[in-house]
């Protein structure tokens, strides 16, 4: 079941011995196999919480695995034939073994016959709930065909007319299994869409990189594309029959599966999957080891296209090395993101000094283990980020050891320092500085004035409610500044 890459194209797999008794002990034997010549399946399961540990037999020796993985093995075990599987845990728990396995994960997933996304053992209602989910998926697919939408079109690209037509289609059709008051089915559907599995960080790469992911709960299953269709149909039917808000777990499950769908589609279509947005997606999940927020995303990420803009080759991605400390892993990831993108989007949801849970991180490095800090979200249109692409020449952003070196604008020699702005003297200081402007050389008066108030805005941030709202500043902002000058002139 579980594998690590040991030589190129090879990995360790586990052969699950058959048994015709449901409660018989789990027995595995490990084999080293050529992935290209071996038929096997991958198991993707919830690693977010592994409190319950169960012993199984691996090569006739006791081995401890989490309950979520044990329940998957028990369900997938055949009665008469062995089953060759891969999952991440049996391959080893040393830093070297984990690093080797994580580095080989792309090849492991791509070569597998299918990836089984294990939600849990289910109950007596699970099969009926999956029948309803299959019905939703089939109807969603038919409705999309009727409005000329393919699987390769993301939900964000649906037109209002197409979405209204799909919604009208669902509202006009009866779904008997959902129309009554069978709350057992509704609760089981909630449990499927809101499964803790979707909080697992590892679920992202294991679905995105898989050639044939299948969502499995108990003895029921559904192919990933159909699961996505059902997850889009369900909110329409929920509003039709229930008319109450979703449970938080269901909303979180929808958010995560939607993000995975976007990443899977981009990979399938050959589009970029940059490391930073994938880490942001991972931060909405949970990981027992904080390094997995980074290491799980590295195998599926691709370089940014921004490197070509500045005539520089993309930097090599961080190496997956579990012998490194959490601090070093976060610093390496932050360094790569900054050098790869050559901007400060790293701080999109942060306000440096970034909030920390883990100690000894530089002030400019986010703590990727604290989730997505939306409460402190900064305005990326302000300051250096807003105009960095419009100023030429500009200096490259560099990282020296653990320090971030940023000089996005060429700076003139400082000849004097103006008075500090405060509420009382702001307009006076503005006007004094404006009066000190030299006569323009190789530029018009308008260009000189524009450079002046751009510099002013960069130093004081938002000026009232008008200045600094666009990048680059619009004519309306220029007129506002001139009106401030006019107002101050009148006062004098």
Helices and strands as residue ranges (DSSP letters): E 10-16, E 27-34, G 35-37, E 41-44, E 53-58, E 61-66, H 67-76, E 83-86, H 95-103, H 105-111, E 114-120, H 126-146, G 155-157, H 160-171, H 176-179, H 183-193, G 196-199, H 202-208, E 213-217, E 220-223, H 224-241, H 248-268, H 275-283, H 292-298, G 305-310, H 326-341, G 345-347, G 374-376, H 383-387, E 398-400, E 403-405, H 426-435, H 445-460, H 475-491
